[in-house]
């Protein structure tokens, strides 16, 4: 710290230097005849020590004004203990007044207090600066939060508008599908009737080539009819008009009928179909037509992607299904996932039917095994086998889930696929 001695007699200067010896103070002297300008030029000192002969020199008033402009140096006055001198010291707001004769002990104490005060002021200034920086950061954060809130509100409005448009598009799509499918049903029914009339030779005998052409035309008409029915089912599901008609049925008889309907297609492609029906499968309540539709979709899928000479195994057996994510269960995970392995029990404590259709087809890559159950998505395969609109598996999933069942696929590329689904035997009751 810098000490500036003004008008101090040599003896006093020596005493002050003696006290400050060995410390971090730097001492500068100004002679008595120093003018005001020179004194103020050195006002960057930390402590200004002035010895008074009697009256307060006028230049101290100028120095006091400099303190108001930011001069932070402390003022120590040394002089006679007279009332007018003390009053002048108070008016100047001196930091310390040391009476003559000069006391080294009082000077040390005053010096320590001034040093402590200077350090406290530095810390206070540092805290004030830190507080200003903190307030600036708070202001920036408040502004960022305000901007984020505005952006969130705009995003919410945009999402609400997009959702509203999406709902509108969904309604239009559902309406369009319903209109188109109903418009197509009538001409397809007429064409199928004409096919049957011609193939039954009610209008005359057919040549072999004519019969072959009409048979192929009828098959394509049936394929078109299945596509229209799929679109109609999708329209009903999207509009909430899809309902199940459940009655007690014989599943073994149901599966046998579906296999018989597809028998010619299997023979045409030289595929070996092996049914494995567990005789313990009981009669239970389900929508026979809709489950027949699921079986047909899965079998046609295997038929499409299994090379000629391949094999398809259809297995149905009762089992115990531990349902881990019941619909509506608090904390249940609604995300579709492959169920754990069915526990085959020796006791008759069955609560579900497990159906597995295994083929030796091209297989499905792991990253695409969930996508195949989405609308308008087809499993990868040979380009020549790609046909249809990719709705069969999506509709099958909705039908099985409407029965409170689960459907999933396990597959390896070029090694075949196994499509499986559970149907609860006590449909309509909580498992």
PAVO-362155 format. One record per residue (C-alpha): residue number from 1; residue in one letter; x, y, z. Coordinates in nm, 3 decimals. Example, Ala and Ser with C-alpha at 12.3 -4.5 7.8 and 13.67 -1.06 7.14 Angstrom:
2
R	nr	rest	east	north	up
R	1	A	1.230	-0.450	0.780 $
R	2	S	1.367	-0.106	0.714 $
***
This chain:
431
R	nr	rest	east	north	up
R	1	X	0.000	0.000	0.000 $
R	2	X	0.113	0.357	-0.073 $
R	3	X	0.137	0.618	0.202 $
R	4	X	0.162	0.985	0.104 $
R	5	X	0.299	1.217	0.376 $
R	6	X	0.207	1.585	0.335 $
R	7	X	0.340	1.870	0.548 $
R	8	X	0.486	1.620	0.792 $
R	9	X	0.789	1.737	0.991 $
R	10	X	1.106	1.527	0.951 $
R	11	X	1.077	1.385	1.303 $
R	12	X	0.721	1.269	1.233 $
R	13	X	0.827	1.121	0.901 $
R	14	X	1.100	0.923	1.070 $
R	15	X	0.855	0.787	1.328 $
R	16	X	0.610	0.682	1.058 $
R	17	X	0.888	0.520	0.857 $
R	18	X	0.999	0.339	1.172 $
R	19	X	0.653	0.195	1.223 $
R	20	X	0.620	0.089	0.856 $
R	21	X	0.970	-0.058	0.832 $
R	22	X	0.970	-0.416	0.708 $
R	23	X	0.605	-0.397	0.595 $
R	24	X	0.452	-0.376	0.248 $
R	25	X	0.398	0.000	0.269 $
R	26	X	0.559	0.241	0.025 $
R	27	X	0.611	0.588	0.172 $
R	28	X	0.623	0.910	-0.035 $
R	29	X	0.681	1.261	0.100 $
R	30	X	0.560	1.598	-0.015 $
R	31	X	0.730	1.915	0.123 $
R	32	X	0.529	2.181	0.300 $
R	33	X	0.542	2.416	0.002 $
R	34	X	0.377	2.158	-0.229 $
R	35	X	0.081	2.317	-0.404 $
R	36	X	-0.266	2.179	-0.437 $
R	37	X	-0.223	2.055	-0.794 $
R	38	X	0.082	1.847	-0.702 $
R	39	X	-0.096	1.703	-0.401 $
R	40	X	-0.399	1.601	-0.603 $
R	41	X	-0.173	1.452	-0.869 $
R	42	X	-0.060	1.200	-0.608 $
R	43	X	-0.408	1.123	-0.488 $
R	44	X	-0.381	0.766	-0.618 $
R	45	X	-0.222	0.675	-0.288 $
R	46	X	-0.397	0.439	-0.049 $
R	47	X	-0.352	0.650	0.267 $
R	48	X	-0.298	1.028	0.276 $
R	49	X	-0.133	1.146	0.602 $
R	50	X	-0.144	1.521	0.664 $
R	51	X	0.012	1.704	0.960 $
R	52	X	-0.180	2.016	1.057 $
R	53	X	-0.016	2.321	1.210 $
R	54	X	-0.349	2.468	1.307 $
R	55	X	-0.601	2.560	1.038 $
R	56	X	-0.710	2.313	0.773 $
R	57	X	-0.529	2.392	0.445 $
R	58	X	-0.777	2.490	0.168 $
R	59	X	-0.648	2.229	-0.076 $
R	60	X	-0.801	1.952	0.139 $
R	61	X	-1.140	2.077	0.028 $
R	62	X	-1.034	2.010	-0.334 $
R	63	X	-0.914	1.666	-0.229 $
R	64	X	-1.248	1.594	-0.063 $
R	65	X	-1.422	1.672	-0.392 $
R	66	X	-1.190	1.423	-0.564 $
R	67	X	-1.309	1.154	-0.321 $
R	68	X	-1.665	1.215	-0.438 $
R	69	X	-1.546	1.152	-0.793 $
R	70	X	-1.404	0.812	-0.703 $
R	71	X	-1.084	0.877	-0.510 $
R	72	X	-1.080	0.592	-0.256 $
R	73	X	-0.767	0.681	-0.055 $
R	74	X	-0.804	0.713	0.322 $
R	75	X	-0.732	1.041	0.505 $
R	76	X	-0.536	1.054	0.833 $
R	77	X	-0.498	1.392	1.004 $
R	78	X	-0.232	1.459	1.269 $
R	79	X	-0.256	1.782	1.466 $
R	80	X	-0.314	1.957	1.794 $
R	81	X	-0.611	1.839	1.996 $
R	82	X	-0.806	2.161	1.959 $
R	83	X	-1.182	2.175	1.921 $
R	84	X	-1.174	2.367	1.590 $
R	85	X	-0.922	2.119	1.444 $
R	86	X	-1.130	1.822	1.555 $
R	87	X	-1.443	1.980	1.407 $
R	88	X	-1.264	2.041	1.077 $
R	89	X	-1.151	1.677	1.074 $
R	90	X	-1.509	1.568	1.123 $
R	91	X	-1.626	1.798	0.843 $
R	92	X	-1.367	1.650	0.609 $
R	93	X	-1.483	1.300	0.712 $
R	94	X	-1.131	1.199	0.795 $
R	95	X	-1.080	0.827	0.849 $
R	96	X	-0.859	0.891	1.155 $
R	97	X	-0.736	1.182	1.369 $
R	98	X	-0.418	1.142	1.572 $
R	99	X	-0.348	1.415	1.828 $
R	100	X	-0.006	1.556	1.898 $
R	101	X	0.219	1.461	2.062 $
R	102	X	0.237	1.168	1.817 $
R	103	X	0.173	0.817	1.959 $
R	104	X	0.325	0.522	1.773 $
R	105	X	0.075	0.282	1.931 $
R	106	X	-0.224	0.485	1.816 $
R	107	X	-0.072	0.517	1.471 $
R	108	X	-0.022	0.139	1.444 $
R	109	X	-0.381	0.079	1.554 $
R	110	X	-0.513	0.338	1.308 $
R	111	X	-0.301	0.188	1.030 $
R	112	X	-0.429	-0.164	1.104 $
R	113	X	-0.788	-0.042	1.102 $
R	114	X	-0.737	0.137	0.769 $
R	115	X	-0.577	-0.172	0.614 $
R	116	X	-0.862	-0.387	0.740 $
R	117	X	-1.115	-0.136	0.611 $
R	118	X	-0.944	-0.127	0.269 $
R	119	X	-0.953	-0.506	0.245 $
R	120	X	-1.317	-0.512	0.347 $
R	121	X	-1.397	-0.255	0.080 $
R	122	X	-1.212	-0.463	-0.179 $
R	123	X	-1.409	-0.772	-0.079 $
R	124	X	-1.728	-0.570	-0.083 $
R	125	X	-1.647	-0.440	-0.429 $
R	126	X	-1.569	-0.794	-0.545 $
R	127	X	-1.901	-0.919	-0.403 $
R	128	X	-2.086	-0.632	-0.567 $
R	129	X	-1.926	-0.717	-0.901 $
R	130	X	-2.011	-1.083	-0.853 $
R	131	X	-2.368	-0.987	-0.763 $
R	132	X	-2.392	-0.776	-1.078 $
R	133	X	-2.265	-1.067	-1.286 $
R	134	X	-2.511	-1.298	-1.111 $
R	135	X	-2.797	-1.058	-1.175 $
R	136	X	-2.694	-1.039	-1.539 $
R	137	X	-2.693	-1.420	-1.560 $
R	138	X	-3.034	-1.433	-1.391 $
R	139	X	-3.163	-1.177	-1.635 $
R	140	X	-3.028	-1.379	-1.928 $
R	141	X	-3.179	-1.699	-1.788 $
R	142	X	-3.513	-1.527	-1.736 $
R	143	X	-3.501	-1.402	-2.092 $
R	144	X	-3.406	-1.749	-2.219 $
R	145	X	-3.688	-1.901	-2.017 $
R	146	X	-3.927	-1.644	-2.156 $
R	147	X	-3.806	-1.718	-2.509 $
R	148	X	-3.832	-2.093	-2.444 $
R	149	X	-4.186	-2.050	-2.312 $
R	150	X	-4.284	-1.853	-2.621 $
R	151	X	-4.120	-2.113	-2.845 $
R	152	X	-4.295	-2.393	-2.653 $
R	153	X	-4.631	-2.223	-2.697 $
R	154	X	-4.565	-2.177	-3.068 $
R	155	X	-4.455	-2.540	-3.098 $
R	156	X	-4.766	-2.654	-2.912 $
R	157	X	-4.985	-2.449	-3.144 $
R	158	X	-4.806	-2.592	-3.447 $
R	159	X	-4.840	-2.947	-3.313 $
R	160	X	-5.208	-2.890	-3.235 $
R	161	X	-5.264	-2.761	-3.585 $
R	162	X	-5.068	-3.052	-3.736 $
R	163	X	-5.264	-3.299	-3.522 $
R	164	X	-5.590	-3.141	-3.630 $
R	165	X	-5.484	-3.168	-3.994 $
R	166	X	-5.375	-3.528	-3.939 $
R	167	X	-5.712	-3.614	-3.789 $
R	168	X	-5.882	-3.447	-4.082 $
R	169	X	-5.664	-3.642	-4.328 $
R	170	X	-5.736	-3.964	-4.139 $
R	171	X	-6.110	-3.901	-4.159 $
R	172	X	-6.081	-3.825	-4.531 $
R	173	X	-5.871	-4.137	-4.587 $
R	174	X	-6.120	-4.352	-4.398 $
R	175	X	-6.409	-4.200	-4.589 $
R	176	X	-6.226	-4.248	-4.920 $
R	177	X	-6.141	-4.611	-4.843 $
R	178	X	-6.499	-4.683	-4.742 $
R	179	X	-6.637	-4.518	-5.058 $
R	180	X	-6.391	-4.688	-5.294 $
R	181	X	-6.429	-5.034	-5.144 $
R	182	X	-6.808	-5.019	-5.154 $
R	183	X	-6.799	-4.895	-5.512 $
R	184	X	-6.566	-5.182	-5.611 $
R	185	X	-6.760	-5.458	-5.434 $
R	186	X	-7.055	-5.452	-5.674 $
R	187	X	-6.863	-5.486	-6.006 $
R	188	X	-6.634	-5.751	-5.854 $
R	189	X	-6.935	-5.953	-5.743 $
R	190	X	-7.083	-5.926	-6.093 $
R	191	X	-6.754	-6.032	-6.257 $
R	192	X	-6.722	-6.330	-6.023 $
R	193	X	-7.078	-6.435	-6.108 $
R	194	X	-7.003	-6.421	-6.481 $
R	195	X	-6.687	-6.623	-6.426 $
R	196	X	-6.883	-6.891	-6.249 $
R	197	X	-7.149	-6.901	-6.522 $
R	198	X	-6.885	-6.945	-6.791 $
R	199	X	-6.675	-7.199	-6.598 $
R	200	X	-6.989	-7.404	-6.521 $
R	201	X	-7.045	-7.410	-6.902 $
R	202	X	-7.400	-7.282	-6.870 $
R	203	X	-7.355	-7.081	-7.190 $
R	204	X	-7.174	-7.350	-7.386 $
R	205	X	-6.883	-7.588	-7.376 $
R	206	X	-6.537	-7.435	-7.314 $
R	207	X	-6.217	-7.523	-7.491 $
R	208	X	-5.923	-7.612	-7.262 $
R	209	X	-5.745	-7.285	-7.343 $
R	210	X	-6.063	-7.086	-7.273 $
R	211	X	-6.106	-7.260	-6.936 $
R	212	X	-5.744	-7.192	-6.844 $
R	213	X	-5.781	-6.821	-6.923 $
R	214	X	-6.109	-6.792	-6.733 $
R	215	X	-5.964	-6.980	-6.433 $
R	216	X	-5.667	-6.744	-6.416 $
R	217	X	-5.901	-6.448	-6.455 $
R	218	X	-6.118	-6.576	-6.170 $
R	219	X	-5.813	-6.618	-5.947 $
R	220	X	-5.707	-6.259	-6.009 $
R	221	X	-6.063	-6.146	-5.946 $
R	222	X	-6.056	-6.331	-5.612 $
R	223	X	-5.724	-6.163	-5.531 $
R	224	X	-5.875	-5.823	-5.610 $
R	225	X	-6.173	-5.911	-5.392 $
R	226	X	-5.939	-5.993	-5.100 $
R	227	X	-5.762	-5.658	-5.143 $
R	228	X	-6.095	-5.475	-5.141 $
R	229	X	-6.203	-5.667	-4.830 $
R	230	X	-5.876	-5.574	-4.659 $
R	231	X	-5.929	-5.207	-4.741 $
R	232	X	-6.285	-5.232	-4.614 $
R	233	X	-6.164	-5.392	-4.288 $
R	234	X	-5.902	-5.119	-4.248 $
R	235	X	-6.167	-4.854	-4.300 $
R	236	X	-6.392	-5.011	-4.037 $
R	237	X	-6.105	-5.041	-3.788 $
R	238	X	-6.000	-4.679	-3.835 $
R	239	X	-6.356	-4.551	-3.796 $
R	240	X	-6.426	-4.763	-3.487 $
R	241	X	-6.692	-4.971	-3.661 $
R	242	X	-6.498	-5.296	-3.625 $
R	243	X	-6.680	-5.543	-3.401 $
R	244	X	-6.625	-5.907	-3.312 $
R	245	X	-6.902	-6.167	-3.329 $
R	246	X	-6.788	-6.428	-3.077 $
R	247	X	-6.939	-6.771	-3.036 $
R	248	X	-6.811	-7.103	-2.906 $
R	249	X	-6.624	-7.273	-3.191 $
R	250	X	-6.410	-7.577	-3.267 $
R	251	X	-6.068	-7.437	-3.358 $
R	252	X	-5.939	-7.765	-3.504 $
R	253	X	-6.233	-7.776	-3.745 $
R	254	X	-6.179	-7.407	-3.824 $
R	255	X	-5.809	-7.457	-3.906 $
R	256	X	-5.877	-7.767	-4.115 $
R	257	X	-6.127	-7.574	-4.329 $
R	258	X	-5.879	-7.290	-4.390 $
R	259	X	-5.606	-7.538	-4.493 $
R	260	X	-5.847	-7.708	-4.732 $
R	261	X	-5.936	-7.377	-4.897 $
R	262	X	-5.568	-7.309	-4.966 $
R	263	X	-5.482	-7.667	-5.060 $
R	264	X	-5.469	-7.604	-5.435 $
R	265	X	-5.234	-7.309	-5.388 $
R	266	X	-4.996	-7.521	-5.180 $
R	267	X	-5.002	-7.802	-5.437 $
R	268	X	-4.942	-7.561	-5.723 $
R	269	X	-4.619	-7.444	-5.556 $
R	270	X	-4.531	-7.797	-5.438 $
R	271	X	-4.521	-7.697	-5.071 $
R	272	X	-4.550	-7.957	-4.795 $
R	273	X	-4.799	-7.847	-4.529 $
R	274	X	-4.781	-8.031	-4.196 $
R	275	X	-5.069	-7.962	-3.951 $
R	276	X	-5.006	-8.043	-3.585 $
R	277	X	-5.328	-8.012	-3.388 $
R	278	X	-5.318	-8.100	-3.022 $
R	279	X	-5.633	-8.299	-2.939 $
R	280	X	-5.644	-8.119	-2.603 $
R	281	X	-5.748	-7.792	-2.772 $
R	282	X	-6.095	-7.719	-2.627 $
R	283	X	-6.387	-7.538	-2.780 $
R	284	X	-6.384	-7.172	-2.679 $
R	285	X	-6.538	-6.838	-2.768 $
R	286	X	-6.390	-6.631	-3.051 $
R	287	X	-6.490	-6.472	-3.382 $
R	288	X	-6.458	-6.764	-3.623 $
R	289	X	-6.459	-6.558	-3.943 $
R	290	X	-6.199	-6.310	-3.816 $
R	291	X	-5.961	-6.578	-3.686 $
R	292	X	-6.004	-6.762	-4.019 $
R	293	X	-5.897	-6.436	-4.180 $
R	294	X	-5.586	-6.425	-3.958 $
R	295	X	-5.497	-6.786	-4.042 $
R	296	X	-5.549	-6.717	-4.412 $
R	297	X	-5.326	-6.406	-4.403 $
R	298	X	-5.046	-6.589	-4.220 $
R	299	X	-5.063	-6.896	-4.444 $
R	300	X	-5.073	-6.686	-4.761 $
R	301	X	-4.774	-6.493	-4.628 $
R	302	X	-4.580	-6.818	-4.582 $
R	303	X	-4.700	-6.935	-4.924 $
R	304	X	-4.576	-6.613	-5.085 $
R	305	X	-4.227	-6.613	-4.936 $
R	306	X	-4.150	-6.986	-4.925 $
R	307	X	-3.967	-7.119	-5.234 $
R	308	X	-4.115	-7.412	-5.430 $
R	309	X	-4.055	-7.743	-5.257 $
R	310	X	-4.045	-7.584	-4.911 $
R	311	X	-4.230	-7.681	-4.597 $
R	312	X	-4.491	-7.512	-4.376 $
R	313	X	-4.575	-7.644	-4.029 $
R	314	X	-4.900	-7.532	-3.862 $
R	315	X	-4.919	-7.611	-3.491 $
R	316	X	-5.199	-7.536	-3.243 $
R	317	X	-5.182	-7.632	-2.875 $
R	318	X	-5.324	-7.517	-2.543 $
R	319	X	-5.082	-7.348	-2.304 $
R	320	X	-5.055	-7.124	-2.002 $
R	321	X	-4.993	-6.759	-2.097 $
R	322	X	-4.862	-6.531	-1.824 $
R	323	X	-4.989	-6.192	-1.933 $
R	324	X	-4.747	-5.925	-1.811 $
R	325	X	-4.906	-5.612	-1.954 $
R	326	X	-5.280	-5.635	-1.913 $
R	327	X	-5.476	-5.365	-2.085 $
R	328	X	-5.565	-5.098	-1.832 $
R	329	X	-5.328	-5.233	-1.563 $
R	330	X	-5.163	-4.952	-1.370 $
R	331	X	-4.797	-4.933	-1.456 $
R	332	X	-4.830	-5.180	-1.742 $
R	333	X	-4.616	-5.125	-2.047 $
R	334	X	-4.849	-5.076	-2.347 $
R	335	X	-4.566	-5.126	-2.598 $
R	336	X	-4.608	-5.442	-2.804 $
R	337	X	-4.341	-5.698	-2.739 $
R	338	X	-4.283	-6.065	-2.798 $
R	339	X	-4.433	-6.263	-2.507 $
R	340	X	-4.216	-6.489	-2.301 $
R	341	X	-4.211	-6.860	-2.378 $
R	342	X	-4.539	-7.030	-2.303 $
R	343	X	-4.521	-7.256	-2.003 $
R	344	X	-4.637	-7.604	-2.101 $
R	345	X	-4.798	-7.749	-1.790 $
R	346	X	-4.867	-8.109	-1.714 $
R	347	X	-5.185	-8.003	-1.537 $
R	348	X	-5.486	-7.880	-1.740 $
R	349	X	-5.441	-7.520	-1.613 $
R	350	X	-5.450	-7.380	-1.966 $
R	351	X	-5.575	-7.029	-2.030 $
R	352	X	-5.471	-6.968	-2.392 $
R	353	X	-5.428	-7.121	-2.734 $
R	354	X	-5.088	-7.093	-2.901 $
R	355	X	-5.083	-7.107	-3.282 $
R	356	X	-4.748	-7.123	-3.464 $
R	357	X	-4.698	-7.118	-3.842 $
R	358	X	-4.340	-7.203	-3.933 $
R	359	X	-4.203	-7.192	-4.289 $
R	360	X	-3.872	-7.243	-4.469 $
R	361	X	-3.898	-6.912	-4.655 $
R	362	X	-3.659	-6.625	-4.716 $
R	363	X	-3.685	-6.493	-4.359 $
R	364	X	-3.704	-6.140	-4.222 $
R	365	X	-3.410	-5.928	-4.095 $
R	366	X	-3.430	-5.854	-3.717 $
R	367	X	-3.462	-5.477	-3.769 $
R	368	X	-3.774	-5.527	-3.986 $
R	369	X	-3.959	-5.785	-3.778 $
R	370	X	-4.179	-5.528	-3.600 $
R	371	X	-4.237	-5.321	-3.913 $
R	372	X	-4.410	-5.607	-4.094 $
R	373	X	-4.713	-5.556	-3.866 $
R	374	X	-4.752	-5.194	-3.977 $
R	375	X	-4.995	-5.086	-4.249 $
R	376	X	-4.880	-5.098	-4.612 $
R	377	X	-4.557	-5.276	-4.516 $
R	378	X	-4.436	-5.602	-4.665 $
R	379	X	-4.169	-5.841	-4.554 $
R	380	X	-3.855	-5.836	-4.769 $
R	381	X	-3.836	-6.112	-5.023 $
R	382	X	-3.791	-6.196	-5.385 $
R	383	X	-3.924	-5.922	-5.608 $
R	384	X	-4.128	-6.170	-5.804 $
R	385	X	-4.315	-6.261	-5.488 $
R	386	X	-4.404	-5.907	-5.391 $
R	387	X	-4.777	-5.863	-5.433 $
R	388	X	-5.066	-5.725	-5.234 $
R	389	X	-5.083	-5.402	-5.040 $
R	390	X	-4.912	-5.500	-4.716 $
R	391	X	-5.231	-5.498	-4.508 $
R	392	X	-5.265	-5.866	-4.418 $
R	393	X	-5.033	-5.873	-4.117 $
R	394	X	-5.153	-5.533	-3.993 $
R	395	X	-5.517	-5.646	-4.001 $
R	396	X	-5.420	-5.978	-3.840 $
R	397	X	-5.252	-5.793	-3.554 $
R	398	X	-5.562	-5.580	-3.496 $
R	399	X	-5.790	-5.884	-3.499 $
R	400	X	-5.572	-6.080	-3.253 $
R	401	X	-5.538	-5.779	-3.021 $
R	402	X	-5.915	-5.724	-3.039 $
R	403	X	-5.940	-6.077	-2.890 $
R	404	X	-5.695	-5.956	-2.620 $
R	405	X	-5.431	-6.179	-2.767 $
R	406	X	-5.074	-6.122	-2.888 $
R	407	X	-4.903	-6.183	-3.220 $
R	408	X	-4.533	-6.174	-3.300 $
R	409	X	-4.272	-6.312	-3.539 $
R	410	X	-3.939	-6.487	-3.496 $
R	411	X	-3.721	-6.514	-3.804 $
R	412	X	-3.371	-6.541	-3.943 $
R	413	X	-3.275	-6.425	-4.288 $
R	414	X	-3.273	-6.709	-4.544 $
R	415	X	-3.372	-6.961	-4.273 $
R	416	X	-3.747	-6.909	-4.254 $
R	417	X	-3.998	-6.746	-4.019 $
R	418	X	-4.235	-6.847	-3.743 $
R	419	X	-4.547	-6.636	-3.689 $
R	420	X	-4.715	-6.704	-3.355 $
R	421	X	-5.018	-6.572	-3.175 $
R	422	X	-5.199	-6.627	-2.847 $
R	423	X	-5.577	-6.637	-2.809 $
R	424	X	-5.718	-6.637	-2.453 $
R	425	X	-5.949	-6.930	-2.391 $
R	426	X	-6.156	-6.722	-2.147 $
R	427	X	-6.202	-6.422	-2.376 $
R	428	X	-6.412	-6.154	-2.209 $
R	429	X	-6.271	-6.225	-1.866 $
R	430	X	-5.962	-6.076	-1.696 $
R	431	X	-5.666	-6.312	-1.705 $
***
